[in-house]
Amino acid sequence: MSNEQQRQGVVGIVGAGLVGALNAIYFAQRGWKVELYELRPDMRLPIHRESRRGRSINLALSERGLSALRCTGLGLEDIILKASVPMKARMVHIGKQCTQMSQQYSVNGEHINAVDRARLNELLLDAAEKMENVTVHFEHRLTQADIETNKLEFVVADGTTKSYYTDLIIGADGAYSKLRSQMMRRMRMDYDQEYIDTGYCELSMPPAKGPDGKPTFALDPNHLHIWPRHTFMLIALPNPDFSFTCTLFMPFKMFDEIKTEDQLMHFFRENFIDSIPLIGEESLKLDFFNNPRGSLVTIKASPHHYQDKALIIGDAAHAMVPFYGQGMNCGFQDVQVLHEILDRHNVHPVFVDNKIRGLKEALDDYSETRVKDAHAICDLAMYNHYEMRSAVTSMRYLARRKLEGIIHSWFPRLIIPLYTMVSFTTLPYSQAIDRWHRQTHWLNVAMFSTAVATASVMTAVGFKYRDQFLPTVRSAVDTIKHLF
């Protein structure tokens, strides 16, 4: 065998966030030499931890993400679950009095998990660095990528430029991916970017004191708490330290209109009155006026690769708004699907005639497989923005959820709620949504037929006993109008 044939393949992964770090682990386990480049300093150093405050939406880890962690065989899913808080339902805080209504995620007791983004990222970096064939380069800002020659140029901490050559370049560098922009110079990539007129601001709800004086949760910790207000909303996710991370989502115009502390307190008293004593007035004012306003963007790219040279993954390929809690889970599933396809094409990091056999075909297959699923979950996340801020309190929404839950408990294979398919299975997103559309059609037919039959019976009774039952008939008709 020649030297060329014996050379170990090198993969350069740009971005050591959640998806990039997990991908580094997968590639290292496949025998590749992994060079992992990160723009920021090492986040694990104490000096950098305080700077993260107020800049991150909490994450909800569900089955797709857990499956990808599980497949490393390193027990990563067990480690992070021990540091997570299970959320079995939504707790909807309704109206000005914030009446609470629990909405289970699953009739089978399945749950999602509130995890700390930084803790998970640190865990993945630790696991990657333990591998002999992984090198992590911090404070490396990508300035140029020559996709044809696989040359990467970075500006490093001291301001100098460094160049690296790899055999495969992977961009896991987020929604504003530099590698994606470099790929677009070399290929015809369809690209769609859409901002929504909603920003977010992170707030913090500290632990409460229990009867014994020890810290405890200020709200039920096994719920994702939502205050839906049609055009805006507040959410709260539990943390293992008994605090809640709260996020206020609303149009930028509304943020701009709140200029004083008095205006802020009036706004919260009108809309989220029960949250004020839990967050604390001073903490609320401090967080609202000092934490940055985040933007929410949807990005779709197609294809996700260029020949056998480069690939984008995670938010670099499909950024989405956070309202289905699938951004991280989708990115992790990207990694798992990619390596399942590499296995299917029998791709090994060994060069033959200056090529890695099967790599181009595998990347073609990956884009063909994954683009439609990435686009599907991006669209679904946008739809869930409406559901979370408004639909969760509507009669039609609640009736359909109740009906779906009943049928699913009786006939688990006949009707599967959309949330169950997305959060508690690894079924491809596009297939889950196609099935949901079919189920919705037949559920609407069933609901309409049931409502019409009920109204017909009540009408017949009403004509016989019109004086007593006419008001009831009118109420039934009004209910049908409201539902449809």
N, C-alpha and C positions, 0 to 999 in steps of 0.2 A: 504494500500500500504506500502511495506517495505521501510526502509531507502535506500536500494540499488536502489529500483525503483524510489525513489524521487530525487536521486542525480543528480545534473545538470552536463551535459557533458562539459568537458574542452578541448578546442582545442589549441594546441601550434603551432604558426606560426613562423617559423624561417626566418627572413628577413622582415624588415619594409620598403622596397622600394615600388615602385608603386603598384605592384601586391599584395604583402603581406599586405600592408595597406588597399587596397580595399577589399581584402578577409576578413580581420579582421572586417570591417564594415558589410559585408554580414553575417558572422557567428554571430556577435553580434545581428543583427536584427532577426536572427533565434532563439535567446534565449540561445546560447552557452556562456559559460564563456571563454573569449579569452585572452590568454597570447601571446603577440607579442614581439619577441626577435630580437634585431638589433645589429650587430657587431659594427657599427660606433657610435660616440657620436650623440646627438640630432642635426640634421642638421639645425634646426631652430634657434639655438643660433648664434648670430652675429660672434663670434670668429671662427666658423667653415665654414662660407660662402665663405671666400676668398680662402680657400683650394680647392674649387670645380672648380675654373677657369681652363679652358683648358683640362678638363677631361670628357666632355660629348658631345655627338652628339645630336643636337636639335631633338625634336620629332615632328612628324606629326600625329595629332589626327584626326581620321576619324570615320566613322559610327560605327564600331564594338566597339571601345573604348567609344564613346559617349553613345551607347546603354547600356553598362555595368554601366557607371556612372549614366545614367538616371534611371536605375532600382533600385537604392538605395532609390529613392524618396526624396533625400536631396537637390536637386537642384545643385548638384556638377557640372553638365555639363554646366549650365548657368554661374556659377562663373568662371570656367576656360575659357569658350569661351569669356567672357568679357576681359580676360587678354591674348587673343590669337590674331594672325594675320591670316586672311583668305588667302589662296593661291589657286587661281582659275586655274592656269596653270603653266607649266614649261616655263622658258625663257632660251632657248639654245643659248649660246654664241659660234658662229661657227668660226673656222679658226683662223689664226694669227691676223686678224683684229677684231675678236670677234663680227662679225655681229650677231645681235639679232633676234631670231625667236621664237615667242610665240606658244606653243602647249597646247591647252585647255585640262583639265582633263576630262571634260564632256560636251556634247552638250546641256545638260539641266542646265548648270550653277552651278552644284554641286562643292564643293570645300573641300580641306583638311585644317587643321588649324595648324599653327606653334605655339607650346606651349613650355614653359620653364619647363624642367624636374623638377628642384628643386621646382619651384612654385607649380606645381601639386602635388609633393610628400608632401610638407608642408600642402597643403589643405587637402589631405587624412589623414595625421597624426592628424591634428586638429580635423577632423570629427570623427576619431576613438577614440581619447582621450575624446571626449565629452560624449561617451557612458559609462554608469556605469559598464557594464560588460566587459570592455576592459582595460587591463593593459599593458603598453609599457615598456619594459626593454631595455635601451640603454647600449652600451659597454658590450655586452654579446657575447662572441666568442664561438660558439659551438665546443666542442672537442670530444664528444662522444654521440651517440644516441643508446640506447638499444631498438630496435624496438619492441621486444617481450613484454617487460614490460612497454613500453612507458616512459622510463626515459631519460631525457635530461640533459647533463652536460655541463656547460659553465664556461669559465674563465672570470671573471669580471674585472672592471677597476683597482681594487686594487691588482690584481694578484691571488686572492683566487678563489676557485672552488665552484660553486653553482649547485645544482641538483633540477630538477622540474619533476613532474609526470603529464602527460596529457592523455586524452583518445584517441585523434587523433593528429598525428603530420603532419604538412604540411611544406614542404620545398619550400620557395619562395626566396631562397638565391642565385639566379643568376647562371650564366653559370658554375661557378666553385663550385657548390653546395656541401657543406659538408654533408648535409643530404642525397643527392643522393648517395654519395660514401658509406655512412653507410648502406643504403638500399641495395646496390649491394653486400654487404657482406652476406646478409640474403636471397637473392632471385636470380633467373636467369633473369637478366635484360639485354636485348639487348641494346648496347650502341655504338654510332658512333660519333666520333669527328673529324672534319676536319678544319684545318686552311687554309686560302687562303694567297697567297703571296702578299697581299696588306695590308698596314698599313694606319693609318690616323693620321693627325695632325690638331688640331683645331686652327683657326685663327679668328681674330675679325675685323669686319669692323665697325668703329664708325659712329655715326650719321653725316649727312652733315648739312650745314647751309642753310636754305631757304632764299628767297629774303628779308624776314622780319627779318632775323637774328635768327629766332627760329630753333631748331633742326628739321630735316626732314630725310627721308630715302634717302640713296645714290643711291639706285636702286628701281625699281618698287616693292613695298612691297607685292603686290598680286600675286607674282610669286615665285616659287622655282627656283632659278637660277642655271644653270649647264653649266660648261665649259667642254664638253666631248673631250677627247684626246686619244681615243682608249685604251691605256694601263693604263691611269691615268685620273683623273678628279678633278675639284674643284666644290664644291656646296656652295650655300649661302641661308640661311633661315632667314626670318625677325624676329625681336623681338619687343615687344611692346614699348621698349624705343628708337626706331628708329635705332637701330644698326642691323647688320646682323651677325649671327654666320656662319663662313665659315669653311668648312672642306676639306682638301686636301687629296685625296685618291690616293696612288700610291705604286708600289712595294717597298719593304724595300730596295732593292738594289739601287733604285733611290734616296731614302732618304739618304742612306749612301754616295752616290757620291757627294752630296751637302755639302761641308765642310766649305766653306767660304761665307761671305756676298756677295761678287762679283759673285760667282757661283749662289747663290740664286736669285739675281736680274737679272742675265742673263737668268736663267730658267723662271722666271715670265715674262720677256720682250718677250721671244720667244713664250710663251704659254698662258699667261693670262694678256696681257698688259693693258687691260682696268681696271683690278682690282687693279693695283698698286696705282694710285692716290686715290682710294676709301679706300683701307686699310691703306695706308701710309707706306712709306719705313721703317721708324724706327719701327713702330708697327709690320710690316711683319717680319722683322729680329728678333725682340724680341720674338714674338710668335713661329716662326719656330724653333729657336734654344733653346728655353726654355720650350715649352710645350712638354709633353710626346708623344711618338709614341704609338698609340693604335693598338692592334691586333684584327683581325676579325675571328671569329670562328663560325662554325655550329655544333650544338650538337643535336643529336636525341636519345631519350631513349624510351624504350617500355618494359613492360607497365609503366604507370605513378604512380602505387600504389602497396602497399603490403598489401594483405588481407584487414582487416578493421582497420589497424594500422597506415599506413603512406601513404602520397601522395606528389608528386612533381608537381609544377605548374610554369607557366611562363618560364623564361630562364633556370631554373633548369631542366625543362623537354624538352625544345626545343629552345635553343639559335639559332639565325639566324643572317646573315649579314644584315646590315641596309638599303639595297638598295630598299626595297619596302615600307619602313616606317611602317611595321606591327608588329615589336617586341612588343611594348607596347600594341597596339590594340589587338594582338593575346593573350597576357597575360591577359588583361582585359576580353576578351571574354572567356578565360578559366574559370574565376571566375563566369561569368554569366551562362555558360553552366553547370558548376559543381552544382550550386545551383538550376538550373532548373531540373537537374537529381535528386538531393536530394528531391525536391518537388515531382517529379514523383514517387519516391519510398517511399514517406511519411515518411522521416527520421526526427526524433525529438531528441533533446539532453536529452532523458530520458532513464535510464537504466532499462532493464528487464532481469533478470537472468544474470547479469554482462555483458550484451551486449546492444548495441544500435541497435534496430531492423531495418533491411533494409540497414544498412550502408555498409556492405561488398558488397551486390548486387549493390548498387548505385555506389560504387567505381569501381567495375568490369565494369559496364555500362559506366562510365566516360572514362576509358582507352580505351574501345572498340570504343567509339564514337570519342574521341579527338585525339588519336595517329595518325590516318590517316590524319586528318586535319593539325595537327602540322607538320608532315613530308612534307605535300604538300606545305605549305607556306614556309618552310625552303628551299625546292628546288626552289620555285618560286622566292624567294629573291635572291638566287644565280644566277638565270637566269637574273634577272633584273640588276645585276651588269654589265653584258655585254650590256644590252639595254641602260642603262644610260650613259655609258662611250663611246659607239660607235654607236649603232643602231639608236639612235634618230636623226641622220643626214642622214641616208640612204634613198634612193629613195623608196625602197620596203617597209620599215617600215612606211614611211610617206603616201605612197599610200594606204597601208592596213588600217592605222588609219583613213584616210579620208573616205574610203569606209565603214568601220565599223560605223563611225559616221553618215554618210548619211543614211545607212539602219536603224540604231538604231533610228534616229529621225523620220523616216517614219513608221517603224514597231518596236516599243520599246520592244516587247516581242519576236520577231523573232531573232534578233541579239543584244546581250548585250556585249559591250567591256569588256575585262578581267579586266581592271583597275576599271571600274564601279562596277563590281561584287565584287571585292576585297575591294575597299575603300568606296563604297557608299551603300553597302547592308550588311546583316549579314548572307548571304548564306554560308554554310560550305565551307571551302577552297577547299576541295577535290571535291565537286560538282561543284564549280566555274571553277576549272581547267579542269575537265572532259568536261564540256560544252564548254569551250574555245577550247579544242582540236577538238571537233566536228565542231564548227563554223569555225575554221581555215582551216580545210579540205575543207569545202564547199566554203569558201571565196577564197582559192587558186584556186579551180576549176573555180570559177566565174571570177577571175582575169585573169587566163590563157586563158579561153575561149574568154573573151573580147579582150585580147591582140592579140590572133590568128585571131579572126574575123576582127579586125581593120587592122592587117597586111595583111590579105587576100584581103580586099577591096582596100587597098592602093597598093598592088601588081598588082591587076587587072587594076587599074587606071594607075599605073606606066607603064605597058606594052603598054597601049594605048597612053600614053603621056610620053614615057620613057625618053626623053631628059629633060623634065621639072621636072619629079617627081622621077627619080631614086635615087637621093640623099636622098629624103624624105623616100623612102622605106628602104634604108640602115639604116637610123636613127631609124626607127621603129623596125627593126630586132635587132639593137644594144640595144634598150630599153628593148625588151623582154629578151634578154640574161642577161641584168643587173638585171632584176627583178627575173629571175628564174635560 
